[in-house]
Amino acid sequence: MARLVTAPTRFTHEDWTTSNLTKYANADVERQQAERLIAESDRLKGETARRTEKTQADVDKKLAQRLDDIRYWKKELDDKLEGLTNEIENLLAFKQRVDKALQATDEPLHIARQCLANREKRVGIDLVHDDVQKELLKEVETIEGVQALLKRTLEQATEQLRLNRKAKFQLEKDLKDKFGAQNIDEYCENLRNNSAAIHFNDGAAVIEPNSVSPEQWQDFSNDNINYAERERMNSVDLRSSIDGLLQQTSNDMNKQVDDTNEAFNRRIYECKDTKGKLEDNLNKIISQIKDQEENIATLEMAIQAKEAPMKVAQTRLETRQNRPNVELCRDAVQYKLIEEVNEISDSVSQLQARLRDSNSSLKGLVRNQLELEEDIAVKSNTLFVDEVECMGMRKSINIQVF
């Protein structure tokens, strides 16, 4: 009969019980951890939802504020643009006035130049230096000055119109950009979490490298507005100066015509008186020429007188270079001789400079002598031209001013 063989027992009952208790404990720990995690997740979900809603609301608020800023600057730009546009039209009208005034100066200038042409029968210095000639030249100069002033004013008006249009272009460009930014931000303001057009873009959360700060953005429009206002005020000032300019130039031309006529009435007496004064001045010039010639001669002698002392000093220096050995000493004599050479050289240079000035002065005196002699010679001819010919012609002159 076979024997019953029983399987060996691997665990005890206590082991089995302990194992079960351990599993109960582990399950309870995992369950508690899961409960805490679920509670923490609920808290986190609520917190992130509230934070997201708050941030989104803050973004909506900032978008609204940004749109208010854009609308404010748009209005400022619009106001400046309107004022500048009106100023451009006003300045154009003033520019046309200046252009007509410039054309009106042609006839008075022709008459003044004809007077000068008739007086070309005079000879010598009287062609330019008498009061009548000065007034006639001044009359031409006045009219030409008026023309130059009107031309410069036209150029200023043209340039100011260019600057006005430039400022207008900058305002319009800024307004265009503001309009585009407003449309974009209004579109962004109207986007909601359930909008159809929203989408993911992981690369969008960056600051563009070419973007500007809010201060720079505001300064840009403020600078455009300030520039436009500055140019508008410059344009207003220019129009004001044009008004005064047109009246002043007319007054200046009329006054100069009167001064020229008055100068003619004094011409006969002044010419005779001038002839006597020119003769007196000629005598003084001749005397001064003599004095200057004597001065030049003494300067030349003074320069020549420096040659011998210079030779002595340089010869002494040259001879003392031959002193033997240690006797070639930089003694006080050596330094004084060098100082003497430099001093004589400086004196000669000063005398030569004064001699050049004196020679130049002498040439000027001689030139004046010739001019005075020539002017005295033509005075009789001048008296005939002005008294007999010019006075009769001048009475018929009638300069029209605009």
C-alpha positions as CSV (number, residue, x, y, z in Angstrom):
1,M,0.0,0.0,0.0
2,A,1.4,3.4,-1.1
3,R,2.2,6.1,1.4
4,L,0.4,9.5,1.3
5,V,2.8,12.4,0.6
6,T,1.6,15.9,1.7
7,A,2.8,19.1,0.0
8,P,5.1,21.2,2.0
9,T,3.6,24.4,3.5
10,R,5.2,27.6,2.1
11,F,3.5,30.4,4.2
12,T,2.1,30.4,7.7
13,H,-1.4,31.7,8.5
14,E,0.1,34.7,10.1
15,D,2.0,35.4,6.8
16,W,-1.3,35.2,5.0
17,T,-3.0,37.6,7.4
18,T,-0.1,40.0,7.3
19,S,-0.1,40.0,3.6
20,N,-3.8,40.9,3.5
21,L,-3.4,43.6,6.0
22,T,-0.5,45.1,4.1
23,K,-2.5,45.1,0.9
24,Y,-5.4,46.8,2.8
25,A,-3.0,49.5,4.1
26,N,-1.4,50.1,0.7
27,A,-4.7,50.4,-1.0
28,D,-5.9,52.8,1.6
29,V,-2.7,54.9,1.1
30,E,-3.1,54.9,-2.7
31,R,-6.8,55.8,-2.3
32,Q,-6.0,58.7,0.1
33,Q,-3.3,60.0,-2.3
34,A,-5.7,59.8,-5.1
35,E,-8.3,61.7,-3.1
36,R,-5.8,64.4,-2.3
37,L,-4.7,64.6,-5.9
38,I,-8.2,64.9,-7.1
39,A,-8.9,67.6,-4.5
40,E,-5.7,69.4,-5.5
41,S,-6.6,69.1,-9.2
42,D,-10.0,70.6,-8.5
43,R,-8.4,73.5,-6.7
44,L,-5.8,74.0,-9.4
45,K,-8.5,73.9,-12.1
46,G,-10.5,76.5,-10.4
47,E,-7.5,78.7,-9.6
48,T,-6.2,78.5,-13.2
49,A,-9.6,79.2,-14.6
50,R,-10.0,82.2,-12.4
51,R,-6.5,83.4,-13.2
52,T,-7.1,82.9,-17.0
53,E,-10.4,84.8,-16.8
54,K,-8.8,87.6,-14.8
55,T,-5.8,87.9,-17.2
56,Q,-8.1,87.8,-20.2
57,A,-10.3,90.5,-18.6
58,D,-7.2,92.6,-18.0
59,V,-6.1,92.1,-21.6
60,D,-9.6,93.2,-22.7
61,K,-9.3,96.3,-20.4
62,K,-5.9,97.1,-21.8
63,L,-7.2,96.7,-25.4
64,A,-10.0,99.1,-24.6
65,Q,-7.5,101.6,-23.1
66,R,-5.2,101.2,-26.1
67,L,-8.1,101.9,-28.4
68,D,-9.0,105.0,-26.4
69,D,-5.3,106.1,-26.8
70,I,-5.4,105.5,-30.5
71,R,-8.7,107.3,-31.0
72,Y,-7.4,110.3,-28.9
73,W,-4.3,110.6,-31.1
74,K,-6.3,110.1,-34.2
75,K,-8.4,113.1,-33.3
76,E,-5.4,115.1,-32.5
77,L,-3.9,114.2,-35.8
78,D,-7.2,114.9,-37.6
79,D,-7.4,118.3,-36.1
80,K,-3.8,119.2,-37.1
81,L,-4.4,117.8,-40.5
82,E,-7.4,120.0,-41.1
83,G,-5.6,123.1,-39.9
84,L,-2.6,122.4,-42.0
85,T,-4.7,121.7,-45.1
86,N,-6.4,125.0,-44.7
87,E,-3.1,126.8,-44.2
88,I,-1.7,125.2,-47.4
89,E,-4.6,126.7,-49.4
90,N,-4.1,130.1,-47.7
91,L,-0.4,130.1,-48.4
92,L,-1.0,129.2,-52.1
93,A,-3.2,132.4,-52.4
94,F,-0.4,134.5,-50.8
95,K,2.2,133.0,-53.1
96,Q,0.1,134.1,-56.1
97,R,0.0,137.7,-54.7
98,V,3.8,137.8,-54.4
99,D,4.1,136.5,-58.0
100,K,1.9,139.3,-59.3
101,A,3.8,141.9,-57.3
102,L,7.1,140.6,-58.7
103,Q,5.8,141.0,-62.3
104,A,4.7,144.6,-61.5
105,T,8.2,145.7,-60.7
106,D,9.5,145.2,-64.3
107,E,8.3,148.6,-65.6
108,P,9.7,150.8,-62.7
109,L,13.0,149.0,-63.1
110,H,13.1,149.7,-66.8
111,I,12.5,153.5,-66.2
112,A,15.3,153.7,-63.6
113,R,17.8,152.0,-65.9
114,Q,16.8,154.3,-68.8
115,C,17.7,157.3,-66.5
116,L,21.1,155.8,-65.9
117,A,21.7,155.2,-69.6
118,N,20.9,158.9,-70.4
119,R,23.5,160.0,-67.8
120,E,26.3,158.0,-69.5
121,K,27.2,161.2,-71.4
122,R,29.1,162.2,-68.3
123,V,32.8,161.1,-68.1
124,G,35.2,160.0,-65.4
125,I,34.4,159.6,-61.8
126,D,31.1,161.5,-62.1
127,L,29.6,158.4,-63.6
128,V,29.3,156.8,-60.2
129,H,30.1,159.1,-57.3
130,D,27.6,162.0,-57.3
131,D,24.4,162.0,-55.2
132,V,22.1,161.9,-58.2
133,Q,23.9,158.9,-59.6
134,K,23.9,157.3,-56.1
135,E,20.2,157.9,-55.9
136,L,19.6,156.5,-59.4
137,L,21.7,153.5,-58.6
138,K,20.0,153.2,-55.3
139,E,16.7,153.4,-57.1
140,V,17.8,150.5,-59.3
141,E,19.2,148.7,-56.3
142,T,15.9,149.3,-54.4
143,I,13.8,147.8,-57.2
144,E,16.2,145.0,-57.8
145,G,16.3,144.4,-54.0
146,V,12.5,144.3,-54.0
147,Q,12.6,141.8,-56.9
148,A,15.2,139.7,-55.0
149,L,13.2,140.0,-51.8
150,L,10.0,138.9,-53.7
151,K,11.9,136.1,-55.4
152,R,13.3,134.9,-52.0
153,T,9.8,135.2,-50.6
154,L,8.5,133.1,-53.5
155,E,11.2,130.6,-52.7
156,Q,10.3,130.7,-49.0
157,A,6.7,130.2,-49.8
158,T,7.5,127.3,-52.1
159,E,9.7,125.8,-49.5
160,Q,7.2,126.4,-46.8
161,L,4.5,124.7,-49.0
162,R,6.9,121.8,-49.4
163,L,7.4,121.6,-45.6
164,N,3.6,121.9,-45.1
165,R,3.0,119.1,-47.5
166,K,5.7,117.0,-45.9
167,A,4.1,117.6,-42.5
168,K,0.7,116.8,-44.0
169,F,2.0,113.6,-45.5
170,Q,3.4,112.5,-42.2
171,L,0.1,113.3,-40.5
172,E,-1.8,111.3,-43.2
173,K,0.7,108.4,-42.9
174,D,0.4,108.4,-39.1
175,L,-3.4,108.6,-39.4
176,K,-3.4,105.7,-41.8
177,D,-1.2,103.6,-39.5
178,K,-3.5,104.6,-36.6
179,F,-6.5,103.5,-38.6
180,G,-4.9,100.2,-39.4
181,A,-3.9,99.6,-35.7
182,Q,-7.4,100.6,-34.6
183,N,-9.0,98.1,-36.9
184,I,-6.6,95.3,-35.7
185,D,-7.2,96.1,-32.0
186,E,-10.9,96.4,-32.5
187,Y,-10.9,93.0,-34.1
188,C,-8.8,91.6,-31.3
189,E,-11.1,93.2,-28.7
190,N,-14.1,91.4,-30.3
191,L,-12.4,88.0,-30.2
192,R,-14.0,85.6,-27.6
193,N,-13.2,82.1,-26.5
194,N,-15.9,80.8,-28.8
195,S,-14.9,82.8,-31.8
196,A,-14.5,80.8,-35.0
197,A,-11.3,82.5,-36.1
198,I,-9.1,81.7,-33.1
199,H,-6.3,79.2,-33.5
200,F,-3.0,78.0,-31.9
201,N,0.2,79.7,-32.8
202,D,3.1,78.7,-30.5
203,G,5.5,81.2,-32.0
204,A,3.2,84.2,-31.5
205,A,4.2,84.9,-27.8
206,V,7.2,87.1,-28.6
207,I,8.2,90.7,-28.6
208,E,8.9,91.8,-32.1
209,P,12.5,93.1,-32.4
210,N,11.3,96.2,-34.4
211,S,8.6,97.1,-32.0
212,V,8.6,100.3,-30.0
213,S,7.8,101.3,-26.4
214,P,4.5,103.0,-25.6
215,E,6.5,106.2,-24.9
216,Q,8.2,106.0,-28.3
217,W,4.8,105.4,-29.9
218,Q,3.3,108.4,-28.2
219,D,6.4,110.5,-28.9
220,F,6.2,109.6,-32.6
221,S,2.7,111.0,-33.0
222,N,3.4,113.9,-30.6
223,D,6.5,114.8,-32.7
224,N,4.4,114.7,-35.9
225,I,1.8,116.9,-34.4
226,N,4.4,119.3,-33.0
227,Y,6.2,119.4,-36.4
228,A,3.0,120.0,-38.2
229,E,2.0,122.8,-35.8
230,R,5.4,124.3,-36.0
231,E,5.3,124.4,-39.8
232,R,1.7,125.7,-39.7
233,M,2.8,128.6,-37.5
234,N,5.8,129.2,-39.7
235,S,3.4,129.4,-42.6
236,V,1.1,131.8,-40.7
237,D,4.1,134.0,-39.8
238,L,5.3,133.9,-43.5
239,R,1.8,135.0,-44.7
240,S,1.9,137.8,-42.1
241,S,5.4,138.9,-43.3
242,I,4.2,138.8,-46.9
243,D,1.4,141.2,-46.1
244,G,3.9,143.6,-44.6
245,L,6.4,143.0,-47.3
246,L,4.1,144.0,-50.1
247,Q,3.2,147.3,-48.4
248,Q,6.8,148.1,-47.4
249,T,8.3,147.4,-50.8
250,S,5.8,149.8,-52.4
251,N,6.6,152.5,-49.8
252,D,10.3,152.0,-50.3
253,M,10.1,152.4,-54.1
254,N,8.0,155.5,-53.8
255,K,10.3,157.1,-51.3
256,Q,13.4,156.3,-53.4
257,V,11.8,158.0,-56.5
258,D,11.2,161.1,-54.4
259,D,14.7,161.0,-53.0
260,T,16.2,160.8,-56.5
261,N,14.1,163.8,-57.7
262,E,15.3,165.8,-54.7
263,A,18.9,164.9,-55.4
264,F,18.7,166.3,-58.9
265,N,17.5,169.7,-57.6
266,R,20.7,169.8,-55.4
267,R,23.0,168.6,-58.1
268,I,24.3,171.9,-59.6
269,Y,25.2,173.5,-56.3
270,E,26.8,170.2,-55.0
271,C,28.8,169.7,-58.1
272,K,30.5,173.1,-57.8
273,D,31.1,172.7,-54.1
274,T,32.5,169.2,-54.6
275,K,34.9,170.5,-57.3
276,G,36.4,172.9,-54.7
277,K,36.6,170.2,-52.0
278,L,38.3,167.8,-54.5
279,E,41.0,170.4,-55.2
280,D,41.6,170.8,-51.5
281,N,41.9,167.0,-51.0
282,L,44.2,166.8,-54.0
283,N,46.6,169.3,-52.3
284,K,46.5,167.2,-49.1
285,I,47.1,164.0,-50.9
286,I,50.2,165.5,-52.7
287,S,51.5,166.6,-49.3
288,Q,50.9,163.2,-47.8
289,I,52.6,161.4,-50.7
290,K,55.7,163.5,-49.9
291,D,55.6,162.5,-46.3
292,Q,55.2,158.8,-47.1
293,E,58.1,158.9,-49.5
294,E,60.3,160.3,-46.8
295,N,59.1,157.6,-44.4
296,I,59.9,154.9,-46.9
297,A,63.4,156.3,-47.4
298,T,64.1,156.3,-43.7
299,L,62.8,152.8,-43.3
300,E,65.1,151.6,-46.0
301,M,68.1,153.3,-44.3
302,A,67.1,151.7,-41.0
303,I,67.0,148.2,-42.6
304,Q,70.4,148.8,-44.3
305,A,71.8,150.0,-40.9
306,K,71.1,146.5,-39.5
307,E,73.5,144.8,-41.9
308,A,76.8,145.7,-40.2
309,P,75.7,144.6,-36.7
310,M,74.4,141.4,-38.1
311,K,77.7,140.7,-39.9
312,V,79.6,141.4,-36.7
313,A,77.5,139.1,-34.6
314,Q,77.5,136.2,-37.2
315,T,81.2,136.6,-37.8
316,R,81.8,136.4,-34.0
317,L,79.7,133.2,-33.8
318,E,81.5,131.7,-36.8
319,T,85.0,132.6,-35.4
320,R,84.2,131.2,-31.9
321,Q,83.3,127.8,-33.4
322,N,87.1,127.4,-33.9
323,R,87.9,127.4,-30.1
324,P,90.0,124.3,-29.3
325,N,88.8,121.3,-27.3
326,V,87.2,122.1,-24.0
327,E,87.4,125.9,-24.8
328,L,84.4,125.3,-27.1
329,C,82.2,126.3,-24.2
330,R,78.5,127.3,-24.3
331,D,79.3,130.4,-22.3
332,A,77.3,133.6,-21.8
333,V,78.9,135.2,-24.8
334,Q,77.7,132.4,-27.0
335,Y,74.1,132.7,-25.8
336,K,74.1,136.5,-26.0
337,L,75.5,136.4,-29.6
338,I,72.7,134.0,-30.6
339,E,70.2,136.3,-28.9
340,E,71.7,139.3,-30.8
341,V,71.4,137.6,-34.2
342,N,67.7,136.7,-33.4
343,E,67.0,140.2,-32.2
344,I,68.5,141.8,-35.3
345,S,66.6,139.4,-37.5
346,D,63.3,140.2,-35.7
347,S,64.0,144.0,-36.0
348,V,64.7,143.7,-39.8
349,S,61.5,141.6,-40.2
350,Q,59.4,144.3,-38.4
351,L,61.0,147.1,-40.5
352,Q,60.4,145.2,-43.7
353,A,56.8,144.6,-42.8
354,R,56.4,148.4,-42.0
355,L,58.1,149.1,-45.4
356,R,55.7,146.9,-47.3
357,D,52.8,148.7,-45.5
358,S,54.2,152.1,-46.4
359,N,54.8,151.2,-50.0
360,S,51.2,149.9,-50.2
361,S,50.0,153.1,-48.6
362,L,52.0,155.2,-51.1
363,K,50.5,153.3,-54.0
364,G,47.0,154.0,-52.6
365,L,47.9,157.7,-52.2
366,V,49.1,158.0,-55.8
367,R,46.0,156.2,-57.0
368,N,43.9,158.6,-55.1
369,Q,45.8,161.5,-56.6
370,L,45.1,160.3,-60.1
371,E,41.5,159.7,-59.3
372,L,41.1,163.2,-57.8
373,E,42.7,164.9,-60.8
374,E,40.5,163.0,-63.2
375,D,37.4,163.8,-61.2
376,I,38.2,167.5,-61.1
377,A,38.7,167.5,-64.9
378,V,35.2,166.2,-65.6
379,K,33.2,168.4,-63.2
380,S,32.6,171.1,-65.8
381,N,31.2,168.5,-68.2
382,T,29.1,167.0,-65.4
383,L,27.5,170.4,-64.6
384,F,26.4,170.8,-68.3
385,V,25.0,167.2,-68.4
386,D,23.0,167.6,-65.2
387,E,21.8,171.2,-65.5
388,V,21.0,171.3,-69.2
389,E,20.1,167.7,-70.2
390,C,19.1,165.6,-67.2
391,M,16.9,168.0,-65.4
392,G,14.7,168.4,-68.4
393,M,14.4,164.6,-68.9
394,R,13.8,163.8,-65.3
395,K,10.7,166.0,-65.0
396,S,8.9,163.6,-67.4
397,I,9.6,160.4,-65.4
398,N,6.6,158.8,-63.8
399,I,7.4,155.6,-62.0
400,Q,4.4,153.3,-61.5
401,V,4.4,151.2,-58.4
402,F,2.2,148.3,-57.6
